[in-house]
Every structure is written in C-alpha cells, then in structure tokens.
Amino acid sequence: MSAADLRTQDSGLGAALLDATLKHLRALVSFDTRNPPRSIGTGGIFDYLREQLPGFDVQVTDYGAGAVTLHAVRGKPKYLFNVHLDTVPDSPHWTRDPHVLETTADRAIGLGACDIKGAAAALAAVANACQGDLALLFSTDEEANDPRCIAGFLKEGHAYDAVIVAEPTCVEAVLAHRGIHSVQMRFSGQAGHASGEIKPTDSAVHQAIRWGGAALDHVESLSHERFGGLTGLRFNIGRVEGGIKANMIAPTADVRFGFRPLPSMDPDQLLETFRTLVEPTPVSYEELFRGMSLPAGDVPNAEARRLAARDIADELGIPVGNAVNFWTEAALFSEAGYISFVYGPGDIAQAHTADEWVALDQLQTYAQTIYEIVNRGSA
C-alpha cells in the first residue's frame, strides 16, 4: 500500500471514529451528572455505557452518595483508561441548553464535553471499532470533595502496568502536576468594646489578618522551588468570616484556605507550618481535602515514576507535554503504586466554563490514538 493510500485510510478511520465519538458524546451530555448534587445512580448513563460495551466483562459498583464506577475489561489489557462522568453545575451564563450537544465546524459544545465526557465518548467509539484488549474505568465523583470511586476501586486490587487518566490536556501526556489541599481553621478571641486597648490575643479577626500576612510571606519565600517545569507554591485564602461590627472585638474568625504544592514538597510539613505561623495558633484546624501530587512519593521516587510514565507515553506514541497546575485523580493511582499519567482531549481553559466546548480535531486525535494503541495489542 502506498503512502498516499495509507494517508487516505487513516483519514477515513479518523473521520469514522469522530462520527462515532460525537454520537456517543451527544448521548452522554444528555445525562444530568452534575456534581453537586451528584444524584447519580447505577442506571441512566451506566445503562447506556453497558449497551456500548458488548463482549466486555462489566462490573458496576455503587459506593453511595452518587459515587458509582463501571469497570469494563475485554481480554488481558496492560493499561487501564480512566475517565470521570460527573460534571460541575452549569452556570447561569450558558446561552443554550447545557445538556443538548451542539456542533460547529470545529467544536462540540455541551456540559462536560471538554471535562471530560469527550474522552468517555471516544473510548466507547474505540471499543466498538476494534476487538483488541481494553480496560476502562468510568467514575462519577471527581468533581466533589468526597472522593469514593477511585479509593474503592483501589481497595479491590487490580493488576495493570499503568493507568492513563483522561482530563483536558490538549492530547498531550501530562506526567506531573501539583497536589491540592483545603483547610478550614478558626481563631478565638474575647468579645468586648473596641474603645479600649486591644491586645494581640483579644480579636480573632486581628489574629486571622496577622496569620494571612505571615502565610503570604511564607509562600513568597518558596517561590524559587521547582519540579518538572513547575515553580513555587500556589496558595489562596478563599474565605474569611468573623466579627460582628466595627465597635465590637471579634470573638471568632473562620478562615478557609487552599494550597497546591509541587511533587517535591512535603504536604504534612506545609500543613504544620501554616498551623503554627502566628501566636496564638488557631483553636481548630481541619484538612478538608487532600489530593497528593503527581507523581507521588519523595523526590527520588517521584522522579523515577515520572521517567517511567514518559517511557510508556513514548512507547504508545503519545506526545509529552508540560506539567500542569491543576489536580487530577492520576495522583490517587500514583499514590497506590501505579505508573500513571494524564492524557485527554480538550483544553483546561474551556473546562468549567459557560458554553463549554472541545475541539473536534482533538477528539479525533484522541480517538485515533487510543484505537492504534488497542488495535496493535499494546493495551
């Protein structure tokens, strides 16, 4: 077969895979999987996916509170492809029905099309376009601070050489990203009239403000830290609430903050540093969410895992991109000992936005790449 014939064949395959992907994406977008409220059961979108996976051994598991997984296996695959089906809530700024997929000459528009039902649709298209070994894991709680799906799946114990997690990465392999940690804390003071001298320990709001200044200074001191192209510590004070009125000393102040460390940073050490930045220390201090960095482990182990993931991406013909600042569930698989990286269609800039969209050429590239991996027996 000539080079021109091969190009024609590849073009025809790509177009067919894109058509099938859009058919599945239209169906997947029509299912309401917003999270919150995460009112997702074992029917609906999972009934649809079951029907698209003939010849697969399919197991659906309900972990409660709308956390459901579908694990589908055909043959003896080496790699597991994971994608979440839940979406963020739609904002009031949508200009169309978010659950009706619309396509233009270059994009598909719909809630979850970019993050990340587009990948789920492409995986369903590939599953029906070839008979190669393939393992899929669909989950429904990535967008919540109550992760159950991946934790429950990992407890079962599954033998895979690597896990490839779908998130919007512009069809490049992402080998490293930051962790994410969320903390709620409270300062306590002594209520009183504000006309007198106010000691440092009297006002809870004053304590919170001093803490905020110290926290920002500490973050600035880490600006030189680097790992895999990422620099410094990302930090945000998201909410401060306390006090009653201007002439009353505040008895309590609540602070909600988050930080995103590099893989080379120790999150427990950072948590303790933030807790003890000022005196008096907060009277309550609770970590609400913990997502480790990718790759997981200390610096030598993390680097070894990153290099192993790069070797697999190279072997599979997936171009390697830069590390990213957003968090993914690939870190959960890495923490459990799997080689893991992130790969999917779409740009994170379109995720969580009104009129969310994914580029058609990226959907086609992703589908065709997965097809080639599965069809040659590497999966």
KEKOLVO-396204 format. One record per residue (C-alpha): residue in one letter; residue number from 0; y, z, x. Coordinates in steps of 0.001 Angstrom, whole numbers, plus 500000, padded with zeros to 6 digits. Each point is the difference from the previous one (the first is absolute). Example, Ala and Ser with C-alpha at 12.3 -4.5 7.8 and 13.67 -1.06 7.14 Angstrom:
REM residues 2
[node A,0,[495500,507800,512300]]
[node S,1,[503440,499340,501370]]
***
This chain:
REM residues 379
[node M,0,[500000,500000,500000]]
[node S,1,[503405,499013,501389]]
[node A,2,[502881,502404,500568]]
[node A,3,[501820,498399,497059]]
[node D,4,[496964,500525,497771]]
[node L,5,[499838,503657,501051]]
[node R,6,[503673,500468,499174]]
[node T,7,[499478,498393,496590]]
[node Q,8,[496978,502219,499360]]
[node D,9,[501919,503141,501026]]
[node S,10,[502932,498968,497820]]
[node G,11,[497737,499479,497001]]
[node L,12,[498263,503344,500560]]
[node G,13,[503296,501811,500371]]
[node A,14,[501382,498513,496789]]
[node A,15,[496837,500894,498079]]
[node L,16,[500068,503567,501316]]
[node L,17,[503667,500347,499060]]
[node D,18,[499351,498737,496467]]
[node A,19,[497158,502495,499582]]
[node T,20,[502096,502790,501517]]
[node L,21,[502841,499359,497543]]
[node K,22,[497568,499989,497073]]
[node H,23,[498703,503428,501036]]
[node L,24,[503489,501275,500818]]
[node R,25,[501206,499050,496542]]
[node A,26,[497225,502142,498520]]
[node L,27,[500473,502928,502396]]
[node V,28,[503758,500177,499442]]
[node S,29,[499415,500142,496231]]
[node F,30,[498220,503352,500371]]
[node D,31,[502360,502995,499966]]
[node T,32,[499088,502041,503091]]
[node R,33,[503361,501683,500567]]
[node N,34,[499816,503178,502043]]
[node P,35,[501384,502230,498649]]
[node P,36,[498784,500534,497338]]
[node R,37,[496696,498809,501551]]
[node S,38,[498307,499685,496615]]
[node I,39,[497212,497902,501451]]
[node G,40,[496388,500173,498840]]
[node T,41,[496751,498349,500989]]
[node G,42,[500462,497147,497513]]
[node G,43,[502885,497547,499773]]
[node I,44,[500756,498596,503431]]
[node F,45,[496607,501180,501262]]
[node D,46,[498158,498188,497200]]
[node Y,47,[501814,496855,501071]]
[node L,48,[499084,500442,503671]]
[node R,49,[496347,500685,499168]]
[node E,50,[499854,496657,498222]]
[node Q,51,[501399,498238,503082]]
[node L,52,[497395,501412,502377]]
[node P,53,[496585,498584,499002]]
[node G,54,[497336,500649,502598]]
[node F,55,[501731,503123,501289]]
[node D,56,[498679,503543,499898]]
[node V,57,[502912,501646,498161]]
[node Q,58,[500656,503734,499776]]
[node V,59,[502957,501381,498036]]
[node T,60,[500933,503651,500607]]
[node D,61,[502502,502051,498012]]
[node Y,62,[501576,502835,502028]]
[node G,63,[502157,501144,497078]]
[node A,64,[503732,499770,499249]]
[node G,65,[499930,496203,500060]]
[node A,66,[498419,499799,503463]]
[node V,67,[497224,497403,499808]]
[node T,68,[498227,497897,502625]]
[node L,69,[497864,496890,499778]]
[node H,70,[497761,499448,503028]]
[node A,71,[498338,496580,499971]]
[node V,72,[497524,498822,502655]]
[node R,73,[498182,496698,500481]]
[node G,74,[497590,499653,502906]]
[node K,75,[500507,502075,503146]]
[node P,76,[503681,499685,500909]]
[node K,77,[501500,501398,503201]]
[node Y,78,[503492,500524,498620]]
[node L,79,[501430,501622,496874]]
[node F,80,[503054,498495,498282]]
[node N,81,[502024,502630,498140]]
[node V,82,[502835,499401,497518]]
[node H,83,[501716,502288,497486]]
[node L,84,[500561,498867,496421]]
[node D,85,[502616,502540,498909]]
[node T,86,[503686,499078,500004]]
[node V,87,[503271,501864,499955]]
[node P,88,[501768,500255,496614]]
[node D,89,[502182,497039,499104]]
[node S,90,[503756,500594,500235]]
[node P,91,[502473,499206,497198]]
[node H,92,[501379,497188,502173]]
[node W,93,[497099,497632,499364]]
[node T,94,[501230,496765,498419]]
[node R,95,[496601,499081,498511]]
[node D,96,[496819,501607,498725]]
[node P,97,[498527,501647,503125]]
[node H,98,[496445,499586,498680]]
[node V,99,[500215,496240,499486]]
[node L,100,[499567,498029,503216]]
[node E,101,[502501,497211,500516]]
[node T,102,[499712,497380,502727]]
[node T,103,[502628,497770,501566]]
[node A,104,[499655,497345,502670]]
[node D,105,[499657,502620,502719]]
[node R,106,[499301,503441,498512]]
[node A,107,[498044,502048,497464]]
[node I,108,[502056,502638,498160]]
[node G,109,[498538,503066,498298]]
[node L,110,[499572,503754,500334]]
[node G,111,[497577,500585,502873]]
[node A,112,[499874,496326,501019]]
[node C,113,[501239,500926,503470]]
[node D,114,[498740,503614,500170]]
[node I,115,[497178,499145,499929]]
[node K,116,[498176,498281,497140]]
[node G,117,[500519,496665,501724]]
[node A,118,[497453,501021,502629]]
[node A,119,[497603,501293,497335]]
[node A,120,[500224,496652,498196]]
[node A,121,[499342,498098,503227]]
[node L,122,[496949,502137,500766]]
[node A,123,[498603,499262,496538]]
[node A,124,[500620,496290,500577]]
[node V,125,[498204,500089,503357]]
[node A,126,[497071,501950,498533]]
[node N,127,[499396,497143,497570]]
[node A,128,[500679,497181,502447]]
[node C,129,[497236,500862,502477]]
[node Q,130,[496772,501961,500267]]
[node G,131,[500555,501827,503288]]
[node D,132,[499600,503730,500586]]
[node L,133,[502998,501879,498645]]
[node A,134,[501010,503610,499252]]
[node L,135,[502978,500908,497819]]
[node L,136,[501568,503311,499051]]
[node F,137,[502591,500047,497209]]
[node S,138,[501877,503273,499364]]
[node T,139,[502738,501280,497679]]
[node D,140,[501911,502922,501525]]
[node E,141,[501847,498708,503068]]
[node E,142,[503403,500290,498314]]
[node A,143,[499632,503732,499190]]
[node N,144,[500253,503240,501950]]
[node D,145,[496536,500965,498767]]
[node P,146,[497601,497805,501968]]
[node R,147,[496392,500292,498864]]
[node C,148,[498446,496546,500211]]
[node I,149,[499686,499485,503744]]
[node A,150,[499174,503669,500636]]
[node G,151,[497177,499821,497457]]
[node F,152,[498721,496705,501400]]
[node L,153,[499971,501341,503557]]
[node K,154,[497924,503010,498981]]
[node E,155,[497199,497653,498955]]
[node G,156,[499575,498601,503518]]
[node H,157,[499949,496228,500467]]
[node A,158,[499117,498011,503099]]
[node Y,159,[502651,497391,500782]]
[node D,160,[501181,498761,503381]]
[node A,161,[503598,499947,498756]]
[node V,162,[502131,500315,496877]]
[node I,163,[502713,497432,499245]]
[node V,164,[502563,501430,497583]]
[node A,165,[502148,497631,497968]]
[node E,166,[503735,500692,499885]]
[node P,167,[502971,497612,500274]]
[node T,168,[500083,499060,503707]]
[node C,169,[501026,496317,499821]]
[node V,170,[496354,499058,500779]]
[node E,171,[500042,501649,503409]]
[node A,172,[497766,502807,501220]]
[node V,173,[501873,503287,500300]]
[node L,174,[498222,502260,502483]]
[node A,175,[502339,503006,499947]]
[node H,176,[502352,501742,497618]]
[node R,177,[501690,503344,499529]]
[node G,178,[498590,502990,498191]]
[node I,179,[501752,501552,497027]]
[node H,180,[500519,503663,499131]]
[node S,181,[501863,501571,497093]]
[node V,182,[501129,503659,499916]]
[node Q,183,[501522,502287,497362]]
[node M,184,[501671,503189,501240]]
[node R,185,[502218,502787,498656]]
[node F,186,[502651,502179,501571]]
[node S,187,[500831,503380,498494]]
[node G,188,[503347,501811,500089]]
[node Q,189,[501807,502766,498141]]
[node A,190,[502070,499197,496911]]
[node G,191,[503544,501354,500042]]
[node H,192,[503719,499294,499678]]
[node A,193,[501268,497402,502446]]
[node S,194,[503327,501758,500667]]
[node G,195,[498619,502219,502743]]
[node E,196,[498626,499294,503459]]
[node I,197,[496796,498000,499723]]
[node K,198,[497402,500806,502638]]
[node P,199,[497709,497226,501298]]
[node T,200,[497078,501377,498017]]
[node D,201,[501870,500499,496708]]
[node S,202,[500210,496465,498650]]
[node A,203,[496828,497984,499581]]
[node V,204,[502070,496809,499794]]
[node H,205,[501695,500790,503321]]
[node Q,206,[496556,500506,501543]]
[node A,207,[498860,496639,498659]]
[node I,208,[503084,498252,501380]]
[node R,209,[499545,501569,503439]]
[node W,210,[496357,498973,499905]]
[node G,211,[500967,496427,499132]]
[node G,212,[502346,499746,502958]]
[node A,213,[497367,501395,502363]]
[node A,214,[497377,497648,498596]]
[node L,215,[502178,496918,500510]]
[node D,216,[500770,501112,503575]]
[node H,217,[496283,500416,500696]]
[node V,218,[499214,496566,498626]]
[node E,219,[502712,498505,502211]]
[node S,220,[498391,501676,503051]]
[node L,221,[496792,498039,499321]]
[node S,222,[501675,496590,499795]]
[node H,223,[498542,498943,503367]]
[node E,224,[496350,500511,498961]]
[node R,225,[498004,496765,499701]]
[node F,226,[496590,498691,498920]]
[node G,227,[498833,496419,499461]]
[node G,228,[503493,498609,499445]]
[node L,229,[501160,502865,497752]]
[node T,230,[502790,502326,501137]]
[node G,231,[501013,503543,499069]]
[node L,232,[499278,502195,496998]]
[node R,233,[500959,498819,496511]]
[node F,234,[501379,502907,497972]]
[node N,235,[501645,500473,496626]]
[node I,236,[501342,502965,498026]]
[node G,237,[499299,498730,496530]]
[node R,238,[501115,502843,497739]]
[node V,239,[502060,503195,500305]]
[node E,240,[500447,502264,496996]]
[node G,241,[501385,503524,499714]]
[node G,242,[502867,502265,499147]]
[node I,243,[501875,500557,496759]]
[node K,244,[503755,499446,500475]]
[node A,245,[502706,500021,502675]]
[node N,246,[500889,503702,499762]]
[node M,247,[496405,501276,500022]]
[node I,248,[497820,500450,503078]]
[node A,249,[496845,497916,499556]]
[node P,250,[496822,502115,499642]]
[node T,251,[497594,497076,500474]]
[node A,252,[499989,496450,501372]]
[node D,253,[497156,497499,499865]]
[node V,254,[499663,497136,502473]]
[node R,255,[497630,497030,499826]]
[node F,256,[499670,497967,503169]]
[node G,257,[497674,497463,501545]]
[node F,258,[499295,498634,503442]]
[node R,259,[498051,497075,501428]]
[node P,260,[498631,500698,503477]]
[node L,261,[498727,497584,502605]]
[node P,262,[496235,499977,500645]]
[node S,263,[500750,501806,503271]]
[node M,264,[501740,502946,498272]]
[node D,265,[498209,503186,498917]]
[node P,266,[500823,500510,496294]]
[node D,267,[498971,503669,499997]]
[node Q,268,[502339,500720,502881]]
[node L,269,[502806,498166,498178]]
[node L,270,[499343,501976,496816]]
[node E,271,[500245,503290,501870]]
[node T,272,[503127,498888,501835]]
[node F,273,[501745,499112,496744]]
[node R,274,[498918,503310,498462]]
[node T,275,[501483,502090,502815]]
[node L,276,[503198,498067,500747]]
[node V,277,[502362,502723,498733]]
[node E,278,[499994,503712,499182]]
[node P,279,[499168,501185,497477]]
[node T,280,[497096,497623,499536]]
[node P,281,[499212,498708,496491]]
[node V,282,[498222,502458,497717]]
[node S,283,[497644,497248,498820]]
[node Y,284,[498939,496865,501817]]
[node E,285,[497400,497631,498539]]
[node E,286,[498758,496633,501202]]
[node L,287,[499636,497913,496831]]
[node F,288,[498545,496837,501510]]
[node R,289,[498442,499122,503330]]
[node G,290,[499195,496508,501141]]
[node M,291,[499000,499657,503623]]
[node S,292,[501193,497202,502250]]
[node L,293,[498038,496845,500793]]
[node P,294,[498076,500140,502248]]
[node A,295,[499004,503642,499600]]
[node G,296,[499233,502305,502915]]
[node D,297,[501727,501145,503165]]
[node V,298,[501802,497450,502154]]
[node P,299,[497002,498781,502050]]
[node N,300,[497705,499738,496968]]
[node A,301,[502682,498392,497862]]
[node E,302,[500651,497361,502630]]
[node A,303,[496265,499315,500375]]
[node R,304,[499695,499504,496240]]
[node R,305,[503039,497726,499952]]
[node L,306,[498478,497805,502694]]
[node A,307,[496655,499905,498169]]
[node A,308,[501777,498914,496809]]
[node R,309,[501830,497291,501944]]
[node D,310,[496692,498674,501351]]
[node I,311,[498592,499734,496454]]
[node A,312,[503136,498288,498693]]
[node D,313,[499802,497513,502872]]
[node E,314,[496315,499381,499320]]
[node L,315,[500739,499330,496319]]
[node G,316,[502888,497656,500751]]
[node I,317,[502662,502255,498477]]
[node P,318,[503369,499915,501791]]
[node V,319,[501195,503413,501149]]
[node G,320,[503445,501150,498900]]
[node N,321,[502243,502907,500861]]
[node A,322,[499476,503645,499114]]
[node V,323,[501747,501056,496778]]
[node N,324,[501851,503027,498682]]
[node F,325,[498302,500232,496590]]
[node W,326,[496779,501932,499412]]
[node T,327,[496666,498620,498783]]
[node E,328,[496568,501353,499173]]
[node A,329,[498654,498313,503131]]
[node A,330,[500938,503295,501657]]
[node L,331,[497490,501844,497792]]
[node F,332,[497190,497745,501180]]
[node S,333,[501153,500351,503611]]
[node E,334,[500067,503788,499692]]
[node A,335,[496404,499827,498712]]
[node G,336,[498916,498136,503137]]
[node Y,337,[500136,496348,498897]]
[node I,338,[501763,497275,501937]]
[node S,339,[502618,498942,497480]]
[node F,340,[503007,497725,499702]]
[node V,341,[502280,498643,497278]]
[node Y,342,[500072,496360,498906]]
[node G,343,[501287,498386,496841]]
[node P,344,[502296,497458,498356]]
[node G,345,[503584,500786,499060]]
[node D,346,[503033,501604,501604]]
[node I,347,[500656,503741,499677]]
[node A,348,[503623,499093,499207]]
[node Q,349,[498815,498712,496599]]
[node A,350,[497723,502971,499258]]
[node H,351,[501282,502540,497427]]
[node T,352,[502909,497725,499028]]
[node A,353,[501047,498597,496633]]
[node D,354,[498527,496519,499480]]
[node E,355,[497508,500697,502797]]
[node W,356,[498497,496833,501463]]
[node V,357,[497575,498666,502572]]
[node A,358,[500266,496652,501782]]
[node L,359,[497380,497452,498942]]
[node D,360,[499462,498776,503549]]
[node Q,361,[499152,503548,501085]]
[node L,362,[497518,500411,497143]]
[node Q,363,[498345,496761,501070]]
[node T,364,[499921,500958,503674]]
[node Y,365,[498484,503388,499206]]
[node A,366,[497349,498553,497666]]
[node Q,367,[499050,497267,502435]]
[node T,368,[499776,502433,502929]]
[node I,369,[497728,502377,498058]]
[node Y,370,[497903,497029,498852]]
[node E,371,[499498,498870,503598]]
[node I,372,[499045,503521,501086]]
[node V,373,[497446,500381,497216]]
[node N,374,[498660,496454,500111]]
[node R,375,[499131,500142,503678]]
[node G,376,[498085,503254,499498]]
[node S,377,[502384,502274,501919]]
[node A,378,[500746,502282,497072]]
***
